Amino acid sequence: MQIKGKQYTYTSFVEEMNLIVQNLQNGSIELTGSQIYMPINLKRIERLNKTLRLSHQLIHQLKHLPFKQNWILITEAWCGDSAQSLPVLAKMAEESEGKIDLKIILRDQNLNWISKYNTDGSHSIPKLVAFNEAGDELFVWGPRPKAAQEIFKNWKTNPEGKSKNEFEVDLHTWYARDKTVSIQNELFEVLNQGVRV
């Protein structure tokens, strides 16, 4: 499938977020829609950049991948789940010593991608799709770790019990307590099962 718009590296994606947040804060641009979440998402990313530690077993696995993988992450800067997951994926790519090439594409510019990789009929993000160098799909992960997805599903099933803000607090409290362990374990398992070449 063709990718539309810019393909970001982790660094260029975070740099663009920084620029947008600076412009929001100095009044150069006005907040619109989901942009209100970008400043807090940037803080989440910055915190994880400082505190994130991958497990020794995951680092070992990444350094010994049998072949190169191209990872495409479909996301948007306003996505809170992305802010919790993207630093982990970027650190994994870094620790792979060049065996994982991570590129980030924007969901709203690539509806063909997110439509193919939707979650229960929805365009939920982030969504990670991995390919080998021949372009064969290896695996798909996302939009969030399984336990976080259960929190989301439970809220969607019975939204009367909680406001969206209360749900967001619950979800991000779970992320803070989990300390990226779930995403690391899930991706370790995916990679450990032996993706098809």
MODELLER restraints for C-alpha pairs under 7 A, 6 or more apart:
rsr = mdl.restraints
at = mdl.atoms
rsr.add(forms.Gaussian(group=physical.xy_distance, feature=features.Distance(at['CA:3:A'], at['CA:110:A']), mean=6.48, stdev=0.5))
rsr.add(forms.Gaussian(group=physical.xy_distance, feature=features.Distance(at['CA:4:A'], at['CA:109:A']), mean=5.98, stdev=0.5))
rsr.add(forms.Gaussian(group=physical.xy_distance, feature=features.Distance(at['CA:4:A'], at['CA:110:A']), mean=5.82, stdev=0.5))
rsr.add(forms.Gaussian(group=physical.xy_distance, feature=features.Distance(at['CA:5:A'], at['CA:109:A']), mean=6.34, stdev=0.5))
rsr.add(forms.Gaussian(group=physical.xy_distance, feature=features.Distance(at['CA:6:A'], at['CA:105:A']), mean=6.72, stdev=0.5))
rsr.add(forms.Gaussian(group=physical.xy_distance, feature=features.Distance(at['CA:7:A'], at['CA:103:A']), mean=6.00, stdev=0.5))
rsr.add(forms.Gaussian(group=physical.xy_distance, feature=features.Distance(at['CA:7:A'], at['CA:104:A']), mean=5.60, stdev=0.5))
rsr.add(forms.Gaussian(group=physical.xy_distance, feature=features.Distance(at['CA:7:A'], at['CA:105:A']), mean=5.23, stdev=0.5))
rsr.add(forms.Gaussian(group=physical.xy_distance, feature=features.Distance(at['CA:8:A'], at['CA:103:A']), mean=5.59, stdev=0.5))
rsr.add(forms.Gaussian(group=physical.xy_distance, feature=features.Distance(at['CA:8:A'], at['CA:104:A']), mean=4.83, stdev=0.5))
rsr.add(forms.Gaussian(group=physical.xy_distance, feature=features.Distance(at['CA:8:A'], at['CA:105:A']), mean=6.42, stdev=0.5))
rsr.add(forms.Gaussian(group=physical.xy_distance, feature=features.Distance(at['CA:9:A'], at['CA:102:A']), mean=6.70, stdev=0.5))
rsr.add(forms.Gaussian(group=physical.xy_distance, feature=features.Distance(at['CA:9:A'], at['CA:103:A']), mean=5.34, stdev=0.5))
rsr.add(forms.Gaussian(group=physical.xy_distance, feature=features.Distance(at['CA:9:A'], at['CA:104:A']), mean=6.17, stdev=0.5))
rsr.add(forms.Gaussian(group=physical.xy_distance, feature=features.Distance(at['CA:10:A'], at['CA:90:A']), mean=6.32, stdev=0.5))
rsr.add(forms.Gaussian(group=physical.xy_distance, feature=features.Distance(at['CA:17:A'], at['CA:42:A']), mean=6.96, stdev=0.5))
rsr.add(forms.Gaussian(group=physical.xy_distance, feature=features.Distance(at['CA:17:A'], at['CA:77:A']), mean=6.60, stdev=0.5))
rsr.add(forms.Gaussian(group=physical.xy_distance, feature=features.Distance(at['CA:21:A'], at['CA:38:A']), mean=6.66, stdev=0.5))
rsr.add(forms.Gaussian(group=physical.xy_distance, feature=features.Distance(at['CA:21:A'], at['CA:39:A']), mean=5.78, stdev=0.5))
rsr.add(forms.Gaussian(group=physical.xy_distance, feature=features.Distance(at['CA:23:A'], at['CA:29:A']), mean=5.63, stdev=0.5))
rsr.add(forms.Gaussian(group=physical.xy_distance, feature=features.Distance(at['CA:24:A'], at['CA:30:A']), mean=6.02, stdev=0.5))
rsr.add(forms.Gaussian(group=physical.xy_distance, feature=features.Distance(at['CA:24:A'], at['CA:31:A']), mean=6.52, stdev=0.5))
rsr.add(forms.Gaussian(group=physical.xy_distance, feature=features.Distance(at['CA:34:A'], at['CA:78:A']), mean=5.79, stdev=0.5))
rsr.add(forms.Gaussian(group=physical.xy_distance, feature=features.Distance(at['CA:35:A'], at['CA:78:A']), mean=5.73, stdev=0.5))
rsr.add(forms.Gaussian(group=physical.xy_distance, feature=features.Distance(at['CA:37:A'], at['CA:78:A']), mean=5.34, stdev=0.5))
rsr.add(forms.Gaussian(group=physical.xy_distance, feature=features.Distance(at['CA:38:A'], at['CA:77:A']), mean=6.32, stdev=0.5))
rsr.add(forms.Gaussian(group=physical.xy_distance, feature=features.Distance(at['CA:38:A'], at['CA:78:A']), mean=4.94, stdev=0.5))
rsr.add(forms.Gaussian(group=physical.xy_distance, feature=features.Distance(at['CA:41:A'], at['CA:78:A']), mean=6.90, stdev=0.5))
rsr.add(forms.Gaussian(group=physical.xy_distance, feature=features.Distance(at['CA:41:A'], at['CA:80:A']), mean=5.93, stdev=0.5))
rsr.add(forms.Gaussian(group=physical.xy_distance, feature=features.Distance(at['CA:41:A'], at['CA:83:A']), mean=5.36, stdev=0.5))
rsr.add(forms.Gaussian(group=physical.xy_distance, feature=features.Distance(at['CA:44:A'], at['CA:83:A']), mean=6.05, stdev=0.5))
rsr.add(forms.Gaussian(group=physical.xy_distance, feature=features.Distance(at['CA:44:A'], at['CA:84:A']), mean=6.72, stdev=0.5))
rsr.add(forms.Gaussian(group=physical.xy_distance, feature=features.Distance(at['CA:45:A'], at['CA:83:A']), mean=5.47, stdev=0.5))
rsr.add(forms.Gaussian(group=physical.xy_distance, feature=features.Distance(at['CA:45:A'], at['CA:84:A']), mean=6.86, stdev=0.5))
rsr.add(forms.Gaussian(group=physical.xy_distance, feature=features.Distance(at['CA:45:A'], at['CA:87:A']), mean=6.37, stdev=0.5))
rsr.add(forms.Gaussian(group=physical.xy_distance, feature=features.Distance(at['CA:48:A'], at['CA:87:A']), mean=6.45, stdev=0.5))
rsr.add(forms.Gaussian(group=physical.xy_distance, feature=features.Distance(at['CA:49:A'], at['CA:87:A']), mean=6.41, stdev=0.5))
rsr.add(forms.Gaussian(group=physical.xy_distance, feature=features.Distance(at['CA:58:A'], at['CA:188:A']), mean=5.97, stdev=0.5))
rsr.add(forms.Gaussian(group=physical.xy_distance, feature=features.Distance(at['CA:59:A'], at['CA:95:A']), mean=6.27, stdev=0.5))
rsr.add(forms.Gaussian(group=physical.xy_distance, feature=features.Distance(at['CA:62:A'], at['CA:95:A']), mean=6.38, stdev=0.5))
rsr.add(forms.Gaussian(group=physical.xy_distance, feature=features.Distance(at['CA:62:A'], at['CA:96:A']), mean=4.59, stdev=0.5))
rsr.add(forms.Gaussian(group=physical.xy_distance, feature=features.Distance(at['CA:63:A'], at['CA:95:A']), mean=6.64, stdev=0.5))
rsr.add(forms.Gaussian(group=physical.xy_distance, feature=features.Distance(at['CA:63:A'], at['CA:96:A']), mean=4.82, stdev=0.5))
rsr.add(forms.Gaussian(group=physical.xy_distance, feature=features.Distance(at['CA:63:A'], at['CA:97:A']), mean=6.37, stdev=0.5))
rsr.add(forms.Gaussian(group=physical.xy_distance, feature=features.Distance(at['CA:65:A'], at['CA:99:A']), mean=6.95, stdev=0.5))
rsr.add(forms.Gaussian(group=physical.xy_distance, feature=features.Distance(at['CA:67:A'], at['CA:99:A']), mean=6.67, stdev=0.5))
rsr.add(forms.Gaussian(group=physical.xy_distance, feature=features.Distance(at['CA:68:A'], at['CA:99:A']), mean=4.36, stdev=0.5))
rsr.add(forms.Gaussian(group=physical.xy_distance, feature=features.Distance(at['CA:68:A'], at['CA:100:A']), mean=5.89, stdev=0.5))
rsr.add(forms.Gaussian(group=physical.xy_distance, feature=features.Distance(at['CA:68:A'], at['CA:132:A']), mean=6.38, stdev=0.5))
rsr.add(forms.Gaussian(group=physical.xy_distance, feature=features.Distance(at['CA:68:A'], at['CA:133:A']), mean=6.55, stdev=0.5))
rsr.add(forms.Gaussian(group=physical.xy_distance, feature=features.Distance(at['CA:69:A'], at['CA:99:A']), mean=6.02, stdev=0.5))
rsr.add(forms.Gaussian(group=physical.xy_distance, feature=features.Distance(at['CA:69:A'], at['CA:100:A']), mean=4.86, stdev=0.5))
rsr.add(forms.Gaussian(group=physical.xy_distance, feature=features.Distance(at['CA:69:A'], at['CA:101:A']), mean=6.36, stdev=0.5))
rsr.add(forms.Gaussian(group=physical.xy_distance, feature=features.Distance(at['CA:69:A'], at['CA:130:A']), mean=6.50, stdev=0.5))
rsr.add(forms.Gaussian(group=physical.xy_distance, feature=features.Distance(at['CA:69:A'], at['CA:131:A']), mean=5.66, stdev=0.5))
rsr.add(forms.Gaussian(group=physical.xy_distance, feature=features.Distance(at['CA:69:A'], at['CA:132:A']), mean=4.80, stdev=0.5))
rsr.add(forms.Gaussian(group=physical.xy_distance, feature=features.Distance(at['CA:69:A'], at['CA:133:A']), mean=6.38, stdev=0.5))
rsr.add(forms.Gaussian(group=physical.xy_distance, feature=features.Distance(at['CA:70:A'], at['CA:100:A']), mean=5.80, stdev=0.5))
rsr.add(forms.Gaussian(group=physical.xy_distance, feature=features.Distance(at['CA:70:A'], at['CA:101:A']), mean=4.85, stdev=0.5))
rsr.add(forms.Gaussian(group=physical.xy_distance, feature=features.Distance(at['CA:70:A'], at['CA:102:A']), mean=6.23, stdev=0.5))
rsr.add(forms.Gaussian(group=physical.xy_distance, feature=features.Distance(at['CA:70:A'], at['CA:130:A']), mean=5.66, stdev=0.5))
rsr.add(forms.Gaussian(group=physical.xy_distance, feature=features.Distance(at['CA:70:A'], at['CA:131:A']), mean=5.13, stdev=0.5))
rsr.add(forms.Gaussian(group=physical.xy_distance, feature=features.Distance(at['CA:70:A'], at['CA:132:A']), mean=6.11, stdev=0.5))
rsr.add(forms.Gaussian(group=physical.xy_distance, feature=features.Distance(at['CA:70:A'], at['CA:133:A']), mean=6.84, stdev=0.5))
rsr.add(forms.Gaussian(group=physical.xy_distance, feature=features.Distance(at['CA:71:A'], at['CA:100:A']), mean=6.74, stdev=0.5))
rsr.add(forms.Gaussian(group=physical.xy_distance, feature=features.Distance(at['CA:71:A'], at['CA:101:A']), mean=5.88, stdev=0.5))
rsr.add(forms.Gaussian(group=physical.xy_distance, feature=features.Distance(at['CA:71:A'], at['CA:102:A']), mean=4.71, stdev=0.5))
rsr.add(forms.Gaussian(group=physical.xy_distance, feature=features.Distance(at['CA:71:A'], at['CA:103:A']), mean=6.18, stdev=0.5))
rsr.add(forms.Gaussian(group=physical.xy_distance, feature=features.Distance(at['CA:71:A'], at['CA:128:A']), mean=6.71, stdev=0.5))
rsr.add(forms.Gaussian(group=physical.xy_distance, feature=features.Distance(at['CA:71:A'], at['CA:129:A']), mean=5.79, stdev=0.5))
rsr.add(forms.Gaussian(group=physical.xy_distance, feature=features.Distance(at['CA:71:A'], at['CA:130:A']), mean=4.42, stdev=0.5))
rsr.add(forms.Gaussian(group=physical.xy_distance, feature=features.Distance(at['CA:71:A'], at['CA:131:A']), mean=6.38, stdev=0.5))
rsr.add(forms.Gaussian(group=physical.xy_distance, feature=features.Distance(at['CA:72:A'], at['CA:102:A']), mean=6.05, stdev=0.5))
rsr.add(forms.Gaussian(group=physical.xy_distance, feature=features.Distance(at['CA:72:A'], at['CA:103:A']), mean=5.04, stdev=0.5))
rsr.add(forms.Gaussian(group=physical.xy_distance, feature=features.Distance(at['CA:72:A'], at['CA:104:A']), mean=5.79, stdev=0.5))
rsr.add(forms.Gaussian(group=physical.xy_distance, feature=features.Distance(at['CA:72:A'], at['CA:128:A']), mean=5.78, stdev=0.5))
rsr.add(forms.Gaussian(group=physical.xy_distance, feature=features.Distance(at['CA:72:A'], at['CA:129:A']), mean=5.27, stdev=0.5))
rsr.add(forms.Gaussian(group=physical.xy_distance, feature=features.Distance(at['CA:72:A'], at['CA:130:A']), mean=6.30, stdev=0.5))
rsr.add(forms.Gaussian(group=physical.xy_distance, feature=features.Distance(at['CA:73:A'], at['CA:103:A']), mean=6.25, stdev=0.5))
rsr.add(forms.Gaussian(group=physical.xy_distance, feature=features.Distance(at['CA:73:A'], at['CA:104:A']), mean=4.74, stdev=0.5))
rsr.add(forms.Gaussian(group=physical.xy_distance, feature=features.Distance(at['CA:73:A'], at['CA:105:A']), mean=6.14, stdev=0.5))
rsr.add(forms.Gaussian(group=physical.xy_distance, feature=features.Distance(at['CA:73:A'], at['CA:126:A']), mean=6.61, stdev=0.5))
rsr.add(forms.Gaussian(group=physical.xy_distance, feature=features.Distance(at['CA:73:A'], at['CA:127:A']), mean=5.64, stdev=0.5))
rsr.add(forms.Gaussian(group=physical.xy_distance, feature=features.Distance(at['CA:73:A'], at['CA:128:A']), mean=4.45, stdev=0.5))
rsr.add(forms.Gaussian(group=physical.xy_distance, feature=features.Distance(at['CA:73:A'], at['CA:129:A']), mean=6.41, stdev=0.5))
rsr.add(forms.Gaussian(group=physical.xy_distance, feature=features.Distance(at['CA:74:A'], at['CA:104:A']), mean=6.10, stdev=0.5))
rsr.add(forms.Gaussian(group=physical.xy_distance, feature=features.Distance(at['CA:74:A'], at['CA:105:A']), mean=5.09, stdev=0.5))
rsr.add(forms.Gaussian(group=physical.xy_distance, feature=features.Distance(at['CA:74:A'], at['CA:106:A']), mean=5.71, stdev=0.5))
rsr.add(forms.Gaussian(group=physical.xy_distance, feature=features.Distance(at['CA:74:A'], at['CA:107:A']), mean=5.40, stdev=0.5))
rsr.add(forms.Gaussian(group=physical.xy_distance, feature=features.Distance(at['CA:74:A'], at['CA:125:A']), mean=6.59, stdev=0.5))
rsr.add(forms.Gaussian(group=physical.xy_distance, feature=features.Distance(at['CA:74:A'], at['CA:126:A']), mean=5.56, stdev=0.5))
rsr.add(forms.Gaussian(group=physical.xy_distance, feature=features.Distance(at['CA:74:A'], at['CA:127:A']), mean=5.14, stdev=0.5))
rsr.add(forms.Gaussian(group=physical.xy_distance, feature=features.Distance(at['CA:74:A'], at['CA:128:A']), mean=6.38, stdev=0.5))
rsr.add(forms.Gaussian(group=physical.xy_distance, feature=features.Distance(at['CA:75:A'], at['CA:82:A']), mean=6.71, stdev=0.5))
rsr.add(forms.Gaussian(group=physical.xy_distance, feature=features.Distance(at['CA:75:A'], at['CA:105:A']), mean=6.38, stdev=0.5))
rsr.add(forms.Gaussian(group=physical.xy_distance, feature=features.Distance(at['CA:75:A'], at['CA:106:A']), mean=5.21, stdev=0.5))
rsr.add(forms.Gaussian(group=physical.xy_distance, feature=features.Distance(at['CA:75:A'], at['CA:107:A']), mean=5.25, stdev=0.5))
rsr.add(forms.Gaussian(group=physical.xy_distance, feature=features.Distance(at['CA:75:A'], at['CA:125:A']), mean=5.37, stdev=0.5))
rsr.add(forms.Gaussian(group=physical.xy_distance, feature=features.Distance(at['CA:75:A'], at['CA:126:A']), mean=4.67, stdev=0.5))
rsr.add(forms.Gaussian(group=physical.xy_distance, feature=features.Distance(at['CA:75:A'], at['CA:127:A']), mean=6.76, stdev=0.5))
rsr.add(forms.Gaussian(group=physical.xy_distance, feature=features.Distance(at['CA:76:A'], at['CA:106:A']), mean=5.43, stdev=0.5))
rsr.add(forms.Gaussian(group=physical.xy_distance, feature=features.Distance(at['CA:76:A'], at['CA:107:A']), mean=6.22, stdev=0.5))
rsr.add(forms.Gaussian(group=physical.xy_distance, feature=features.Distance(at['CA:81:A'], at['CA:126:A']), mean=6.78, stdev=0.5))
rsr.add(forms.Gaussian(group=physical.xy_distance, feature=features.Distance(at['CA:81:A'], at['CA:144:A']), mean=6.40, stdev=0.5))
rsr.add(forms.Gaussian(group=physical.xy_distance, feature=features.Distance(at['CA:82:A'], at['CA:125:A']), mean=6.98, stdev=0.5))
rsr.add(forms.Gaussian(group=physical.xy_distance, feature=features.Distance(at['CA:82:A'], at['CA:126:A']), mean=5.31, stdev=0.5))
rsr.add(forms.Gaussian(group=physical.xy_distance, feature=features.Distance(at['CA:93:A'], at['CA:100:A']), mean=4.96, stdev=0.5))
rsr.add(forms.Gaussian(group=physical.xy_distance, feature=features.Distance(at['CA:93:A'], at['CA:101:A']), mean=6.42, stdev=0.5))
rsr.add(forms.Gaussian(group=physical.xy_distance, feature=features.Distance(at['CA:93:A'], at['CA:102:A']), mean=6.39, stdev=0.5))
rsr.add(forms.Gaussian(group=physical.xy_distance, feature=features.Distance(at['CA:107:A'], at['CA:114:A']), mean=6.32, stdev=0.5))
rsr.add(forms.Gaussian(group=physical.xy_distance, feature=features.Distance(at['CA:114:A'], at['CA:123:A']), mean=5.81, stdev=0.5))
rsr.add(forms.Gaussian(group=physical.xy_distance, feature=features.Distance(at['CA:115:A'], at['CA:123:A']), mean=6.62, stdev=0.5))
rsr.add(forms.Gaussian(group=physical.xy_distance, feature=features.Distance(at['CA:118:A'], at['CA:124:A']), mean=6.52, stdev=0.5))
rsr.add(forms.Gaussian(group=physical.xy_distance, feature=features.Distance(at['CA:124:A'], at['CA:143:A']), mean=5.97, stdev=0.5))
rsr.add(forms.Gaussian(group=physical.xy_distance, feature=features.Distance(at['CA:125:A'], at['CA:142:A']), mean=6.99, stdev=0.5))
rsr.add(forms.Gaussian(group=physical.xy_distance, feature=features.Distance(at['CA:125:A'], at['CA:143:A']), mean=4.85, stdev=0.5))
rsr.add(forms.Gaussian(group=physical.xy_distance, feature=features.Distance(at['CA:126:A'], at['CA:142:A']), mean=6.00, stdev=0.5))
rsr.add(forms.Gaussian(group=physical.xy_distance, feature=features.Distance(at['CA:126:A'], at['CA:143:A']), mean=4.72, stdev=0.5))
rsr.add(forms.Gaussian(group=physical.xy_distance, feature=features.Distance(at['CA:127:A'], at['CA:141:A']), mean=5.96, stdev=0.5))
rsr.add(forms.Gaussian(group=physical.xy_distance, feature=features.Distance(at['CA:127:A'], at['CA:142:A']), mean=4.68, stdev=0.5))
rsr.add(forms.Gaussian(group=physical.xy_distance, feature=features.Distance(at['CA:127:A'], at['CA:143:A']), mean=5.07, stdev=0.5))
rsr.add(forms.Gaussian(group=physical.xy_distance, feature=features.Distance(at['CA:128:A'], at['CA:140:A']), mean=5.58, stdev=0.5))
rsr.add(forms.Gaussian(group=physical.xy_distance, feature=features.Distance(at['CA:128:A'], at['CA:141:A']), mean=5.06, stdev=0.5))
rsr.add(forms.Gaussian(group=physical.xy_distance, feature=features.Distance(at['CA:128:A'], at['CA:142:A']), mean=6.14, stdev=0.5))
rsr.add(forms.Gaussian(group=physical.xy_distance, feature=features.Distance(at['CA:129:A'], at['CA:139:A']), mean=6.03, stdev=0.5))
rsr.add(forms.Gaussian(group=physical.xy_distance, feature=features.Distance(at['CA:129:A'], at['CA:140:A']), mean=4.56, stdev=0.5))
rsr.add(forms.Gaussian(group=physical.xy_distance, feature=features.Distance(at['CA:129:A'], at['CA:141:A']), mean=6.61, stdev=0.5))
rsr.add(forms.Gaussian(group=physical.xy_distance, feature=features.Distance(at['CA:130:A'], at['CA:137:A']), mean=5.91, stdev=0.5))
rsr.add(forms.Gaussian(group=physical.xy_distance, feature=features.Distance(at['CA:130:A'], at['CA:138:A']), mean=5.29, stdev=0.5))
rsr.add(forms.Gaussian(group=physical.xy_distance, feature=features.Distance(at['CA:130:A'], at['CA:139:A']), mean=5.40, stdev=0.5))
rsr.add(forms.Gaussian(group=physical.xy_distance, feature=features.Distance(at['CA:130:A'], at['CA:140:A']), mean=6.39, stdev=0.5))
rsr.add(forms.Gaussian(group=physical.xy_distance, feature=features.Distance(at['CA:131:A'], at['CA:137:A']), mean=4.41, stdev=0.5))
rsr.add(forms.Gaussian(group=physical.xy_distance, feature=features.Distance(at['CA:131:A'], at['CA:138:A']), mean=5.07, stdev=0.5))
rsr.add(forms.Gaussian(group=physical.xy_distance, feature=features.Distance(at['CA:132:A'], at['CA:138:A']), mean=6.60, stdev=0.5))
rsr.add(forms.Gaussian(group=physical.xy_distance, feature=features.Distance(at['CA:132:A'], at['CA:197:A']), mean=6.53, stdev=0.5))
rsr.add(forms.Gaussian(group=physical.xy_distance, feature=features.Distance(at['CA:138:A'], at['CA:195:A']), mean=5.51, stdev=0.5))
rsr.add(forms.Gaussian(group=physical.xy_distance, feature=features.Distance(at['CA:138:A'], at['CA:196:A']), mean=5.90, stdev=0.5))
rsr.add(forms.Gaussian(group=physical.xy_distance, feature=features.Distance(at['CA:145:A'], at['CA:182:A']), mean=6.12, stdev=0.5))
rsr.add(forms.Gaussian(group=physical.xy_distance, feature=features.Distance(at['CA:145:A'], at['CA:183:A']), mean=5.54, stdev=0.5))
rsr.add(forms.Gaussian(group=physical.xy_distance, feature=features.Distance(at['CA:148:A'], at['CA:171:A']), mean=6.55, stdev=0.5))
rsr.add(forms.Gaussian(group=physical.xy_distance, feature=features.Distance(at['CA:151:A'], at['CA:171:A']), mean=6.76, stdev=0.5))
rsr.add(forms.Gaussian(group=physical.xy_distance, feature=features.Distance(at['CA:155:A'], at['CA:167:A']), mean=6.92, stdev=0.5))
